[in-house]
């Protein structure tokens, strides 16, 4: 203990923190419930497919895939196993380093992602962006990037170029 008095939250900070905590708790649940209801798979599985789809060859090492999805390598291995059983992802050794396993989005997985994307975007629009003005949307981006900079100081946010998945 340093002997310093704690920096208690101001009333405005407390109000903001309680509201933000509510979003952190309720939004992932709402997105997962929506995804499962529409597709039968989880929001996290959708994110894994999405991250793979954004790679030029739809392939990443398991450790990179875990890092980009903020997951442990163990969790990612379990998720990729489920996706493999559905034929949406395959594993292969890296051509550069045989000790590295890579996950690759299959054509079937890409088709599932393309089919799921419009519903996901609709849910995000309705749950988040429809509640905000354009100025608030810009503020949300700025605030989120500032907080991410504290949580992951060496990170490159956004961690990759964002590409829109469409069926055309």
Beta strands, then each sheet from edge to edge (+ up, - down):
strand 1: 59-61
strand 2: 89-93
strand 3: 101-105
sheet 1: 1+ 3- 2+
end
